[in-house]
């Protein structure tokens, strides 16, 4: 993919970057996401990441840019935002700092860091949902409609999910990441940075934790999942009963099953066996849904 930074219609752009965009830059494609193309850019010995939403997904990048600015200023470990704009095809772009590669090899120490980063997000001070300045960059959605696309076409999952949600009141009380997984945490020189805030919104921290624990468990193994869950537990004791934990674990599993049906999910060795094991051991799941 060829791109000229000077040809982009920048809506907002850091002053220092403005002075450099006419220069020659080195561009290196990075593994693309499901929603966007990604590339690393080198200018004056500094590295940056440019993300281009050139696929079907068209999130509000203006809001995402403002959210990153606020989080970065508050000390949350996110990439530094430098600008956003539109290319000649009117695809949205976001320019940020380069913060390393996705976490791969796990250790107890890394799992502790990962848990701490997520809990920092949930502690971010926000106004009541949609109120004041926060409403300009943090959005609020219908939980089922947003996280369970096309669920109305899957009656078995829909009915099961409806029963679960009736047992817990979905909260929209704090900032959540919405898709906290190892692919969205970068590691560089011992520092960990949370990326991909497309799903960042007012939401339920119990769901955010459950989805994160579920993904680490099925893709990295039960032992890592259990270690990670234990690191999240201390901050959750006051709001997260065992029953709630099991229900939200079931909700997370149902989401993965639905996504597997409608669009595919990453697979790997033993993934289905681990999902089956979680379904068997969770009193709120039915293995026949698999």
DRENPA-3360 file (N, C-alpha, C; in nm, 2 decimals, always signed):
BEGIN
1 = XXXXXXXX = +0.09/-0.12/+0.00/+0.00/+0.00/+0.00/+0.09/+0.12/+0.00 ~ +0.07/+0.21/-0.10/+0.14/+0.34/-0.10/+0.06/+0.45/-0.04 ~ +0.12/+0.53/+0.03/+0.05/+0.64/+0.10/+0.15/+0.76/+0.12 ~ +0.10/+0.88/+0.09/+0.17/+1.00/+0.11/+0.11/+1.08/+0.22 ~ +0.18/+1.10/+0.33/+0.12/+1.17/+0.44/+0.08/+1.31/+0.40 ~ +0.15/+1.38/+0.31/+0.12/+1.51/+0.27/-0.01/+1.52/+0.19 ~ -0.06/+1.41/+0.14/-0.18/+1.41/+0.06/-0.30/+1.38/+0.14 ~ -0.28/+1.35/+0.26/-0.40/+1.31/+0.35/-0.47/+1.44/+0.39;
9 = XXXXXXXX = -0.60/+1.44/+0.40/-0.67/+1.55/+0.45/-0.68/+1.54/+0.60 ~ -0.58/+1.60/+0.67/-0.57/+1.59/+0.81/-0.67/+1.68/+0.88 ~ -0.76/+1.62/+0.96/-0.85/+1.70/+1.04/-0.79/+1.76/+1.16 ~ -0.71/+1.68/+1.23/-0.62/+1.72/+1.34/-0.49/+1.66/+1.33 ~ -0.38/+1.74/+1.35/-0.25/+1.68/+1.33/-0.15/+1.76/+1.42 ~ -0.07/+1.68/+1.49/+0.04/+1.74/+1.58/+0.13/+1.84/+1.50 ~ +0.16/+1.95/+1.56/+0.24/+2.05/+1.49/+0.37/+2.00/+1.44 ~ +0.44/+1.92/+1.53/+0.57/+1.87/+1.49/+0.56/+1.78/+1.37;
17 = XXXXXXXX = +0.45/+1.70/+1.36/+0.43/+1.61/+1.25/+0.41/+1.69/+1.12 ~ +0.33/+1.80/+1.14/+0.30/+1.89/+1.02/+0.43/+1.93/+0.95 ~ +0.53/+1.96/+1.03/+0.66/+2.01/+0.98/+0.74/+1.90/+0.91 ~ +0.70/+1.77/+0.93/+0.78/+1.66/+0.87/+0.71/+1.58/+0.76 ~ +0.58/+1.61/+0.74/+0.51/+1.52/+0.65/+0.55/+1.53/+0.50 ~ +0.62/+1.64/+0.46/+0.67/+1.65/+0.33/+0.79/+1.57/+0.30 ~ +0.85/+1.52/+0.41/+0.98/+1.45/+0.39/+0.95/+1.30/+0.34 ~ +1.05/+1.24/+0.29/+1.04/+1.10/+0.26/+1.02/+1.02/+0.39;
25 = XXXXXXXX = +0.93/+0.92/+0.38/+0.91/+0.84/+0.50/+0.93/+0.69/+0.46 ~ +0.97/+0.61/+0.55/+0.97/+0.47/+0.53/+0.84/+0.40/+0.58 ~ +0.78/+0.32/+0.50/+0.66/+0.26/+0.54/+0.67/+0.11/+0.54 ~ +0.63/+0.04/+0.64/+0.64/-0.10/+0.66/+0.50/-0.15/+0.69 ~ +0.44/-0.24/+0.61/+0.31/-0.29/+0.65/+0.32/-0.38/+0.77 ~ +0.22/-0.37/+0.86/+0.21/-0.45/+0.97/+0.09/-0.55/+0.95 ~ +0.08/-0.65/+1.03/-0.04/-0.74/+1.01/-0.17/-0.67/+1.03 ~ -0.26/-0.68/+0.93/-0.38/-0.60/+0.93/-0.48/-0.66/+1.03;
33 = XXXXXXXX = -0.57/-0.57/+1.08/-0.67/-0.62/+1.17/-0.80/-0.66/+1.08 ~ -0.90/-0.69/+1.15/-1.03/-0.73/+1.08/-1.09/-0.61/+1.02 ~ -1.06/-0.49/+1.07/-1.13/-0.37/+1.03/-1.05/-0.27/+0.95 ~ -0.91/-0.28/+0.96/-0.83/-0.18/+0.90/-0.69/-0.23/+0.86 ~ -0.63/-0.16/+0.77/-0.49/-0.18/+0.73/-0.40/-0.10/+0.83 ~ -0.29/-0.16/+0.86/-0.20/-0.10/+0.96/-0.06/-0.09/+0.90 ~ +0.02/+0.01/+0.93/+0.15/+0.02/+0.88/+0.24/+0.10/+0.98 ~ +0.37/+0.07/+0.98/+0.46/+0.14/+1.06/+0.53/+0.25/+0.97;
41 = XXXXXXXX = +0.54/+0.37/+1.02/+0.60/+0.48/+0.95/+0.72/+0.53/+1.03 ~ +0.83/+0.55/+0.96/+0.96/+0.61/+1.02/+0.99/+0.74/+0.96 ~ +0.99/+0.84/+1.05/+1.03/+0.98/+1.01/+1.13/+1.03/+1.11 ~ +1.24/+1.08/+1.06/+1.35/+1.13/+1.15/+1.38/+1.04/+1.27 ~ +1.40/+0.92/+1.24/+1.44/+0.82/+1.34/+1.33/+0.79/+1.44 ~ +1.21/+0.84/+1.42/+1.10/+0.81/+1.51/+1.00/+0.72/+1.44 ~ +0.94/+0.63/+1.51/+0.85/+0.54/+1.46/+0.70/+0.58/+1.50 ~ +0.61/+0.56/+1.40/+0.47/+0.59/+1.42/+0.39/+0.47/+1.36;
49 = XXXXXXXX = +0.26/+0.47/+1.40/+0.17/+0.37/+1.34/+0.06/+0.45/+1.27 ~ +0.03/+0.41/+1.15/-0.09/+0.47/+1.07/-0.19/+0.35/+1.05 ~ -0.31/+0.38/+1.09/-0.42/+0.28/+1.08/-0.52/+0.34/+0.98 ~ -0.56/+0.26/+0.88/-0.65/+0.31/+0.78/-0.77/+0.21/+0.78 ~ -0.89/+0.27/+0.80/-1.01/+0.19/+0.80/-1.06/+0.18/+0.66 ~ -1.00/+0.09/+0.58/-1.03/+0.07/+0.44/-1.12/-0.05/+0.41 ~ -1.18/-0.10/+0.52/-1.27/-0.22/+0.50/-1.41/-0.18/+0.53 ~ -1.49/-0.28/+0.56/-1.64/-0.25/+0.58/-1.66/-0.17/+0.71;
57 = XXXXXXXX = -1.58/-0.19/+0.81/-1.61/-0.12/+0.94/-1.57/+0.03/+0.92 ~ -1.67/+0.12/+0.97/-1.65/+0.26/+0.96/-1.68/+0.32/+1.10 ~ -1.59/+0.30/+1.20/-1.62/+0.36/+1.33/-1.59/+0.51/+1.33 ~ -1.63/+0.58/+1.44/-1.61/+0.72/+1.45/-1.47/+0.75/+1.50 ~ -1.38/+0.78/+1.41/-1.24/+0.79/+1.45/-1.22/+0.93/+1.52 ~ -1.30/+1.03/+1.49/-1.29/+1.15/+1.56/-1.31/+1.13/+1.71 ~ -1.41/+1.05/+1.75/-1.43/+1.02/+1.89/-1.31/+0.94/+1.94 ~ -1.27/+0.84/+1.86/-1.16/+0.76/+1.91/-1.03/+0.84/+1.94;
65 = XXXXXXXX = -1.01/+0.94/+1.85/-0.89/+1.03/+1.86/-0.90/+1.11/+1.99 ~ -1.02/+1.16/+2.02/-1.04/+1.24/+2.14/-1.03/+1.15/+2.27 ~ -1.08/+1.03/+2.26/-1.07/+0.94/+2.37/-0.92/+0.91/+2.40 ~ -0.85/+0.88/+2.29/-0.70/+0.85/+2.31/-0.63/+0.97/+2.37 ~ -0.67/+1.09/+2.33/-0.60/+1.21/+2.38/-0.63/+1.22/+2.53 ~ -0.76/+1.20/+2.57/-0.79/+1.21/+2.71/-0.72/+1.10/+2.80 ~ -0.72/+0.98/+2.75/-0.66/+0.87/+2.82/-0.51/+0.89/+2.83 ~ -0.45/+0.93/+2.72/-0.31/+0.95/+2.73/-0.27/+1.06/+2.83;
73 = XXXXXXXX = -0.35/+1.17/+2.83/-0.32/+1.28/+2.92/-0.34/+1.24/+3.07 ~ -0.43/+1.14/+3.09/-0.46/+1.10/+3.22/-0.37/+0.99/+3.28 ~ -0.28/+0.94/+3.19/-0.18/+0.85/+3.23/-0.22/+0.70/+3.20 ~ -0.33/+0.68/+3.14/-0.37/+0.54/+3.10/-0.27/+0.50/+2.99 ~ -0.23/+0.38/+2.99/-0.12/+0.33/+2.90/-0.18/+0.31/+2.76 ~ -0.20/+0.41/+2.68/-0.24/+0.40/+2.54/-0.14/+0.47/+2.45 ~ -0.15/+0.44/+2.32/-0.06/+0.50/+2.23/-0.09/+0.65/+2.22 ~ +0.02/+0.73/+2.20/+0.01/+0.87/+2.19/-0.06/+0.91/+2.06;
81 = XXXXXXXX = -0.17/+0.98/+2.06/-0.23/+1.01/+1.93/-0.17/+1.14/+1.87 ~ -0.14/+1.13/+1.74/-0.08/+1.25/+1.67/-0.17/+1.31/+1.57 ~ -0.27/+1.24/+1.52/-0.36/+1.31/+1.43/-0.45/+1.21/+1.37 ~ -0.56/+1.26/+1.30/-0.65/+1.18/+1.23/-0.70/+1.26/+1.10 ~ -0.74/+1.18/+1.00/-0.79/+1.25/+0.88/-0.85/+1.15/+0.79 ~ -0.85/+1.19/+0.66/-0.92/+1.11/+0.55/-0.82/+1.10/+0.44 ~ -0.82/+0.98/+0.37/-0.74/+0.97/+0.25/-0.83/+1.01/+0.13 ~ -0.78/+0.99/+0.01/-0.85/+1.04/-0.11/-0.98/+0.95/-0.13;
89 = XXXXXXXX = -0.98/+0.83/-0.08/-1.10/+0.75/-0.09/-1.20/+0.77/+0.03 ~ -1.17/+0.87/+0.11/-1.25/+0.91/+0.23/-1.25/+0.80/+0.34 ~ -1.14/+0.72/+0.33/-1.12/+0.63/+0.45/-1.06/+0.71/+0.56 ~ -1.11/+0.67/+0.68/-1.05/+0.74/+0.80/-0.91/+0.68/+0.84 ~ -0.83/+0.77/+0.89/-0.69/+0.73/+0.93/-0.66/+0.78/+1.07 ~ -0.58/+0.71/+1.14/-0.54/+0.75/+1.27/-0.39/+0.73/+1.28 ~ -0.32/+0.84/+1.32/-0.17/+0.83/+1.34/-0.14/+0.83/+1.49 ~ -0.06/+0.73/+1.54/-0.02/+0.72/+1.68/+0.12/+0.69/+1.69;
97 = XXXXXXXX = +0.17/+0.69/+1.81/+0.30/+0.64/+1.84/+0.32/+0.49/+1.81 ~ +0.44/+0.45/+1.79/+0.47/+0.30/+1.77/+0.51/+0.25/+1.91 ~ +0.44/+0.15/+1.96/+0.46/+0.10/+2.09/+0.49/-0.05/+2.10 ~ +0.55/-0.10/+2.00/+0.60/-0.24/+2.00/+0.51/-0.34/+1.93 ~ +0.53/-0.47/+1.97/+0.46/-0.58/+1.91/+0.36/-0.64/+2.01 ~ +0.26/-0.71/+1.96/+0.16/-0.77/+2.05/+0.23/-0.87/+2.15 ~ +0.18/-0.88/+2.27/+0.23/-0.97/+2.37/+0.21/-1.11/+2.32 ~ +0.31/-1.20/+2.33/+0.30/-1.34/+2.29/+0.33/-1.43/+2.40;
105 = XXXXXXXX = +0.45/-1.44/+2.44/+0.49/-1.53/+2.55/+0.44/-1.47/+2.68 ~ +0.37/-1.55/+2.76/+0.31/-1.51/+2.88/+0.39/-1.56/+3.00 ~ +0.39/-1.48/+3.11/+0.45/-1.52/+3.24/+0.36/-1.47/+3.34 ~ +0.38/-1.51/+3.47/+0.30/-1.46/+3.58/+0.31/-1.31/+3.59 ~ +0.44/-1.26/+3.57/+0.46/-1.11/+3.58/+0.38/-1.04/+3.47 ~ +0.39/-1.09/+3.35/+0.32/-1.02/+3.24/+0.16/-1.03/+3.26 ~ +0.11/-1.14/+3.31/-0.03/-1.14/+3.34/-0.07/-1.04/+3.45 ~ +0.02/-1.02/+3.55/-0.01/-0.92/+3.65/-0.02/-0.78/+3.58;
113 = XXXXXXXX = +0.08/-0.75/+3.50/+0.08/-0.62/+3.43/-0.05/-0.61/+3.34 ~ -0.09/-0.71/+3.27/-0.21/-0.71/+3.19/-0.33/-0.68/+3.27 ~ -0.34/-0.74/+3.38/-0.46/-0.72/+3.47/-0.46/-0.58/+3.53 ~ -0.34/-0.53/+3.56/-0.33/-0.39/+3.62/-0.37/-0.29/+3.51 ~ -0.33/-0.31/+3.39/-0.37/-0.22/+3.28/-0.52/-0.21/+3.26 ~ -0.58/-0.33/+3.26/-0.73/-0.33/+3.24/-0.80/-0.26/+3.36 ~ -0.75/-0.29/+3.48/-0.82/-0.23/+3.60/-0.80/-0.08/+3.60 ~ -0.68/-0.03/+3.55/-0.66/+0.12/+3.53/-0.77/+0.18/+3.44;
121 = XXXXXXXX = -0.80/+0.11/+3.33/-0.90/+0.15/+3.24/-1.04/+0.17/+3.32 ~ -1.07/+0.07/+3.39/-1.20/+0.07/+3.46/-1.21/+0.17/+3.57 ~ -1.09/+0.22/+3.62/-1.09/+0.32/+3.72/-1.09/+0.46/+3.66 ~ -1.08/+0.47/+3.53/-1.07/+0.60/+3.47/-1.20/+0.68/+3.51 ~ -1.18/+0.80/+3.56/-1.30/+0.88/+3.61/-1.38/+0.93/+3.49 ~ -1.50/+0.89/+3.49/-1.59/+0.94/+3.38/-1.72/+0.99/+3.45 ~ -1.78/+1.09/+3.38/-1.91/+1.14/+3.42/-2.02/+1.04/+3.40 ~ -2.13/+1.07/+3.46/-2.25/+0.98/+3.44/-2.27/+0.97/+3.29;
129 = XXXXXXXX = -2.30/+0.85/+3.24/-2.30/+0.81/+3.10/-2.37/+0.92/+3.01 ~ -2.29/+0.97/+2.92/-2.34/+1.07/+2.82/-2.34/+1.21/+2.87 ~ -2.30/+1.23/+2.99/-2.31/+1.37/+3.05/-2.18/+1.45/+3.02 ~ -2.20/+1.58/+3.00/-2.09/+1.67/+2.99/-1.99/+1.63/+2.88 ~ -1.87/+1.67/+2.90/-1.76/+1.65/+2.80/-1.74/+1.51/+2.77 ~ -1.75/+1.41/+2.87/-1.72/+1.27/+2.84/-1.81/+1.22/+2.73 ~ -1.93/+1.27/+2.72/-2.02/+1.22/+2.61/-1.98/+1.25/+2.47 ~ -1.88/+1.34/+2.46/-1.83/+1.38/+2.33/-1.73/+1.28/+2.28;
137 = XXXXXXXX = -1.68/+1.19/+2.36/-1.58/+1.09/+2.31/-1.60/+0.95/+2.37 ~ -1.69/+0.93/+2.46/-1.72/+0.80/+2.51/-1.87/+0.77/+2.48 ~ -1.90/+0.67/+2.40/-2.03/+0.65/+2.36/-2.10/+0.54/+2.44 ~ -2.23/+0.53/+2.43/-2.31/+0.43/+2.50/-2.39/+0.35/+2.40 ~ -2.39/+0.22/+2.42/-2.46/+0.13/+2.32/-2.56/+0.04/+2.39 ~ -2.65/-0.02/+2.31/-2.73/-0.13/+2.36/-2.64/-0.26/+2.37 ~ -2.62/-0.31/+2.48/-2.52/-0.42/+2.51/-2.54/-0.54/+2.41 ~ -2.66/-0.59/+2.40/-2.69/-0.71/+2.31/-2.67/-0.67/+2.17;
145 = XXXXXXXX = -2.72/-0.56/+2.12/-2.72/-0.52/+1.98/-2.57/-0.50/+1.94 ~ -2.49/-0.44/+2.03/-2.35/-0.41/+1.99/-2.26/-0.53/+2.00 ~ -2.27/-0.61/+2.10/-2.17/-0.72/+2.12/-2.22/-0.85/+2.06 ~ -2.35/-0.86/+2.02/-2.40/-0.98/+1.97/-2.47/-0.96/+1.83 ~ -2.39/-0.93/+1.73/-2.44/-0.90/+1.60/-2.52/-1.02/+1.54 ~ -2.63/-0.99/+1.48/-2.71/-1.09/+1.41/-2.76/-1.20/+1.50 ~ -2.77/-1.17/+1.63/-2.81/-1.28/+1.73/-2.96/-1.32/+1.70 ~ -3.04/-1.23/+1.65/-3.18/-1.26/+1.62/-3.19/-1.38/+1.52;
153 = XXXXXXXX = -3.08/-1.41/+1.45/-3.09/-1.52/+1.35/-3.05/-1.65/+1.42 ~ -3.01/-1.65/+1.54/-2.96/-1.77/+1.62/-3.05/-1.78/+1.74 ~ -3.16/-1.84/+1.73/-3.26/-1.85/+1.83/-3.21/-1.91/+1.96 ~ -3.13/-2.02/+1.94/-3.08/-2.09/+2.06/-2.99/-2.00/+2.15 ~ -2.90/-1.93/+2.08/-2.81/-1.84/+2.16/-2.89/-1.72/+2.21 ~ -2.98/-1.67/+2.14/-3.06/-1.55/+2.18/-3.14/-1.59/+2.30 ~ -3.20/-1.70/+2.30/-3.28/-1.74/+2.42/-3.20/-1.76/+2.54 ~ -3.08/-1.82/+2.52/-2.99/-1.85/+2.64/-2.94/-1.72/+2.69;
161 = XXXXXXXX = -2.90/-1.63/+2.60/-2.84/-1.50/+2.65/-2.95/-1.42/+2.72 ~ -3.07/-1.42/+2.67/-3.18/-1.34/+2.73/-3.20/-1.39/+2.88 ~ -3.20/-1.52/+2.90/-3.21/-1.58/+3.03/-3.10/-1.53/+3.13 ~ -2.98/-1.53/+3.07/-2.86/-1.49/+3.15/-2.87/-1.34/+3.19 ~ -2.91/-1.26/+3.10/-2.91/-1.11/+3.12/-3.02/-1.08/+3.22 ~ -3.12/-1.16/+3.23/-3.23/-1.14/+3.33/-3.18/-1.16/+3.47 ~ -3.07/-1.23/+3.48/-3.01/-1.27/+3.61/-2.91/-1.16/+3.66 ~ -2.86/-1.08/+3.57/-2.77/-0.98/+3.61/-2.81/-0.85/+3.54;
169 = XXXXXXXX = -2.81/-0.74/+3.61/-2.84/-0.61/+3.54/-2.71/-0.56/+3.48 ~ -2.72/-0.54/+3.35/-2.60/-0.49/+3.27/-2.58/-0.34/+3.31 ~ -2.46/-0.31/+3.36/-2.43/-0.18/+3.40/-2.35/-0.10/+3.29 ~ -2.37/+0.03/+3.29/-2.29/+0.11/+3.20/-2.24/+0.22/+3.28 ~ -2.14/+0.19/+3.37/-2.10/+0.28/+3.48/-1.96/+0.32/+3.47 ~ -1.88/+0.26/+3.37/-1.74/+0.30/+3.37/-1.69/+0.28/+3.22 ~ -1.57/+0.33/+3.20/-1.51/+0.30/+3.07/-1.46/+0.16/+3.06 ~ -1.50/+0.09/+2.95/-1.44/-0.04/+2.92/-1.37/-0.04/+2.78;
177 = XXXXXXXX = -1.28/-0.13/+2.76/-1.21/-0.14/+2.64/-1.30/-0.21/+2.53 ~ -1.37/-0.31/+2.57/-1.46/-0.38/+2.49/-1.40/-0.50/+2.41 ~ -1.27/-0.51/+2.40/-1.20/-0.62/+2.33/-1.06/-0.64/+2.38 ~ -1.04/-0.65/+2.51/-0.91/-0.66/+2.57/-0.85/-0.80/+2.56 ~ -0.76/-0.81/+2.46/-0.69/-0.94/+2.44/-0.55/-0.92/+2.41 ~ -0.47/-1.02/+2.40/-0.33/-1.01/+2.38/-0.29/-0.94/+2.25 ~ -0.37/-0.95/+2.15/-0.35/-0.88/+2.02/-0.36/-0.73/+2.03 ~ -0.43/-0.68/+2.14/-0.45/-0.54/+2.16/-0.37/-0.48/+2.27;
185 = XXXXXXXX = -0.27/-0.56/+2.31/-0.17/-0.50/+2.41/-0.03/-0.52/+2.35 ~ +0.04/-0.41/+2.34/+0.17/-0.41/+2.28/+0.28/-0.40/+2.39 ~ +0.39/-0.46/+2.36/+0.50/-0.47/+2.46/+0.62/-0.41/+2.39 ~ +0.69/-0.32/+2.46/+0.81/-0.26/+2.42/+0.90/-0.22/+2.54 ~ +1.01/-0.28/+2.55/+1.11/-0.25/+2.66/+1.04/-0.26/+2.80 ~ +0.96/-0.36/+2.82/+0.90/-0.38/+2.95/+0.77/-0.29/+2.97 ~ +0.73/-0.22/+2.87/+0.61/-0.13/+2.89/+0.50/-0.19/+2.81 ~ +0.38/-0.18/+2.86/+0.26/-0.24/+2.79/+0.16/-0.13/+2.76;
193 = XXXXXXXX = +0.12/-0.13/+2.63/+0.03/-0.02/+2.58/-0.10/-0.09/+2.52 ~ -0.21/-0.03/+2.56/-0.34/-0.08/+2.51/-0.38/-0.01/+2.38 ~ -0.41/-0.09/+2.28/-0.44/-0.03/+2.15/-0.58/-0.07/+2.11 ~ -0.63/-0.02/+1.99/-0.76/-0.06/+1.93/-0.87/-0.02/+2.02 ~ -0.91/+0.10/+2.03/-1.01/+0.15/+2.11/-1.15/+0.17/+2.04 ~ -1.16/+0.10/+1.93/-1.29/+0.10/+1.85/-1.41/+0.07/+1.93 ~ -1.39/-0.02/+2.03/-1.51/-0.07/+2.11/-1.51/+0.00/+2.25 ~ -1.42/+0.10/+2.27/-1.42/+0.17/+2.40/-1.55/+0.25/+2.42;
201 = XXXXXXXX = -1.61/+0.22/+2.53/-1.74/+0.28/+2.56/-1.78/+0.27/+2.71 ~ -1.89/+0.34/+2.74/-1.95/+0.31/+2.87/-2.00/+0.17/+2.88 ~ -1.96/+0.10/+2.98/-2.00/-0.04/+2.98/-1.98/-0.11/+3.12 ~ -2.00/-0.24/+3.12/-1.99/-0.32/+3.24/-1.86/-0.38/+3.26 ~ -1.78/-0.34/+3.36/-1.65/-0.39/+3.38/-1.65/-0.55/+3.41 ~ -1.76/-0.60/+3.45/-1.77/-0.74/+3.47/-1.76/-0.82/+3.34 ~ -1.83/-0.76/+3.24/-1.82/-0.82/+3.11/-1.68/-0.80/+3.05 ~ -1.62/-0.68/+3.06/-1.49/-0.66/+3.00/-1.39/-0.76/+3.06;
209 = XXXXXXXX = -1.40/-0.78/+3.19/-1.30/-0.88/+3.25/-1.33/-1.02/+3.20 ~ -1.46/-1.06/+3.20/-1.50/-1.19/+3.16/-1.45/-1.22/+3.02 ~ -1.47/-1.13/+2.92/-1.43/-1.15/+2.79/-1.28/-1.17/+2.78 ~ -1.21/-1.09/+2.85/-1.06/-1.09/+2.85/-1.01/-1.23/+2.91 ~ -1.07/-1.27/+3.02/-1.03/-1.40/+3.08/-1.06/-1.51/+2.99 ~ -1.18/-1.51/+2.92/-1.22/-1.61/+2.83/-1.12/-1.63/+2.72 ~ -1.08/-1.51/+2.66/-0.99/-1.52/+2.54/-0.85/-1.57/+2.58 ~ -0.80/-1.53/+2.69/-0.67/-1.58/+2.74/-0.68/-1.73/+2.77;
217 = XXXXXXXX = -0.79/-1.77/+2.83/-0.81/-1.91/+2.86/-0.81/-2.00/+2.74 ~ -0.89/-1.96/+2.64/-0.90/-2.05/+2.52/-0.79/-2.05/+2.43 ~ -0.72/-1.93/+2.42/-0.61/-1.92/+2.33/-0.47/-1.95/+2.39 ~ -0.46/-1.94/+2.52/-0.33/-1.96/+2.58/-0.33/-2.07/+2.69 ~ -0.44/-2.12/+2.72/-0.45/-2.23/+2.81/-0.51/-2.20/+2.95 ~ -0.57/-2.31/+3.01/-0.64/-2.29/+3.13/-0.56/-2.24/+3.24 ~ -0.43/-2.28/+3.25/-0.35/-2.24/+3.36/-0.32/-2.09/+3.36 ~ -0.29/-2.03/+3.23/-0.27/-1.89/+3.22/-0.40/-1.82/+3.25;
225 = XXXXXXXX = -0.51/-1.87/+3.20/-0.64/-1.81/+3.22/-0.67/-1.80/+3.37 ~ -0.64/-1.90/+3.45/-0.67/-1.90/+3.59/-0.58/-1.80/+3.66 ~ -0.45/-1.80/+3.62/-0.36/-1.70/+3.68/-0.40/-1.56/+3.66 ~ -0.45/-1.53/+3.54/-0.49/-1.40/+3.50/-0.62/-1.36/+3.57 ~ -0.71/-1.45/+3.58/-0.84/-1.43/+3.66/-0.81/-1.40/+3.80 ~ -0.71/-1.47/+3.86/-0.68/-1.44/+4.00/-0.62/-1.30/+4.02 ~ -0.55/-1.25/+3.92/-0.49/-1.12/+3.93/-0.60/-1.01/+3.92 ~ -0.71/-1.04/+3.85/-0.82/-0.95/+3.84/-0.91/-0.95/+3.97;
233 = XXXXXXXX = -0.91/-1.06/+4.04/-1.00/-1.08/+4.15/-1.00/-0.98/+4.26 ~ -0.88/-0.93/+4.31/-0.87/-0.84/+4.42/-0.96/-0.72/+4.40 ~ -0.95/-0.66/+4.28/-1.02/-0.53/+4.25/-1.17/-0.56/+4.23 ~ -1.21/-0.68/+4.21/-1.34/-0.71/+4.17/-1.43/-0.76/+4.29 ~ -1.37/-0.79/+4.40/-1.44/-0.85/+4.51/-1.56/-0.78/+4.56 ~ -1.56/-0.65/+4.55/-1.67/-0.57/+4.60/-1.79/-0.56/+4.51 ~ -1.77/-0.60/+4.38/-1.88/-0.59/+4.28/-1.90/-0.71/+4.20 ~ -1.83/-0.82/+4.23/-1.83/-0.93/+4.14/-1.84/-1.06/+4.22;
241 = XXXXXXXX = -1.96/-1.11/+4.24/-1.98/-1.24/+4.32/-1.94/-1.35/+4.22 ~ -1.92/-1.47/+4.28/-1.89/-1.59/+4.21/-2.00/-1.62/+4.10 ~ -2.12/-1.60/+4.15/-2.24/-1.62/+4.06/-2.23/-1.53/+3.94 ~ -2.20/-1.40/+3.96/-2.19/-1.30/+3.85/-2.07/-1.34/+3.76 ~ -1.96/-1.38/+3.82/-1.85/-1.42/+3.74/-1.88/-1.53/+3.65 ~ -1.95/-1.63/+3.70/-1.99/-1.75/+3.61/-2.09/-1.70/+3.51 ~ -2.18/-1.62/+3.54/-2.28/-1.57/+3.44/-2.21/-1.49/+3.33 ~ -2.12/-1.40/+3.37/-2.05/-1.32/+3.27/-1.95/-1.41/+3.19;
249 = XXXXXXXX = -1.90/-1.51/+3.25/-1.82/-1.60/+3.18/-1.90/-1.68/+3.07 ~ -2.02/-1.71/+3.11/-2.11/-1.77/+3.01/-2.15/-1.68/+2.90 ~ -2.17/-1.55/+2.93/-2.21/-1.45/+2.83/-2.09/-1.43/+2.73 ~ -1.97/-1.43/+2.79/-1.85/-1.42/+2.70/-1.84/-1.54/+2.61 ~ -1.86/-1.66/+2.66/-1.86/-1.78/+2.58/-1.96/-1.77/+2.47 ~ -2.08/-1.73/+2.50/-2.19/-1.72/+2.40/-2.15/-1.62/+2.29 ~ -2.09/-1.51/+2.33/-2.04/-1.42/+2.22/-1.95/-1.48/+2.13 ~ -1.85/-1.56/+2.18/-1.75/-1.62/+2.10/-1.82/-1.72/+2.00;
257 = XXXXXXXX = -1.91/-1.80/+2.06/-1.98/-1.90/+1.98/-2.06/-1.83/+1.86 ~ -2.13/-1.72/+1.90/-2.20/-1.64/+1.79/-2.10/-1.59/+1.69 ~ -1.99/-1.53/+1.73/-1.90/-1.48/+1.63/-1.84/-1.59/+1.54 ~ -1.82/-1.70/+1.60/-1.77/-1.82/+1.52/-1.87/-1.86/+1.41 ~ -2.00/-1.84/+1.45/-2.11/-1.88/+1.35/-2.12/-1.77/+1.24 ~ -2.11/-1.64/+1.28/-2.15/-1.54/+1.18/-2.03/-1.49/+1.10 ~ -1.91/-1.50/+1.15/-1.80/-1.45/+1.07/-1.66/-1.51/+1.09 ~ -1.66/-1.61/+1.18/-1.53/-1.67/+1.20/-1.45/-1.60/+1.32;
265 = XXXXXXXX = -1.38/-1.68/+1.39/-1.29/-1.63/+1.50/-1.15/-1.70/+1.48 ~ -1.05/-1.64/+1.54/-0.92/-1.71/+1.53/-0.93/-1.85/+1.60 ~ -0.87/-1.95/+1.54/-0.87/-2.08/+1.59/-0.72/-2.12/+1.62 ~ -0.70/-2.24/+1.67/-0.57/-2.28/+1.70/-0.57/-2.42/+1.77 ~ -0.46/-2.47/+1.81/-0.46/-2.60/+1.87/-0.54/-2.60/+2.00 ~ -0.62/-2.70/+2.02/-0.70/-2.72/+2.15/-0.80/-2.61/+2.18 ~ -0.82/-2.52/+2.09/-0.92/-2.41/+2.12/-1.06/-2.47/+2.15 ~ -1.11/-2.55/+2.06/-1.24/-2.60/+2.08/-1.25/-2.69/+2.20;
273 = XXXXXXXX = -1.15/-2.76/+2.23/-1.15/-2.84/+2.35/-1.16/-2.76/+2.48 ~ -1.09/-2.65/+2.48/-1.10/-2.55/+2.59/-1.23/-2.49/+2.60 ~ -1.29/-2.45/+2.49/-1.42/-2.39/+2.49/-1.52/-2.49/+2.54 ~ -1.51/-2.62/+2.50/-1.60/-2.72/+2.54/-1.58/-2.75/+2.69 ~ -1.46/-2.74/+2.74/-1.44/-2.76/+2.89/-1.50/-2.65/+2.97 ~ -1.49/-2.53/+2.92/-1.55/-2.41/+2.99/-1.71/-2.43/+2.99 ~ -1.76/-2.47/+2.88/-1.91/-2.49/+2.87/-1.95/-2.60/+2.97 ~ -1.88/-2.71/+2.98/-1.91/-2.82/+3.07/-1.91/-2.78/+3.21;
281 = XXXXXXXX = -1.81/-2.70/+3.25/-1.78/-2.66/+3.39/-1.86/-2.54/+3.44 ~ -1.92/-2.46/+3.34/-1.99/-2.35/+3.38/-2.14/-2.38/+3.40 ~ -2.20/-2.37/+3.52/-2.34/-2.41/+3.54/-2.44/-2.33/+3.46 ~ -2.40/-2.22/+3.40/-2.49/-2.14/+3.32/-2.47/-2.16/+3.17 ~ -2.40/-2.26/+3.13/-2.38/-2.29/+2.99/-2.43/-2.43/+2.95 ~ -2.46/-2.44/+2.82/-2.51/-2.57/+2.77/-2.41/-2.61/+2.65 ~ -2.34/-2.72/+2.67/-2.24/-2.76/+2.57/-2.31/-2.79/+2.43 ~ -2.44/-2.81/+2.43/-2.50/-2.83/+2.30/-2.51/-2.71/+2.21;
289 = XX = -2.47/-2.59/+2.27/-2.47/-2.47/+2.19/-2.34/-2.47/+2.10 ~ -2.24/-2.55/+2.13/-2.12/-2.55/+2.05/-2.14/-2.61/+1.91;
% end
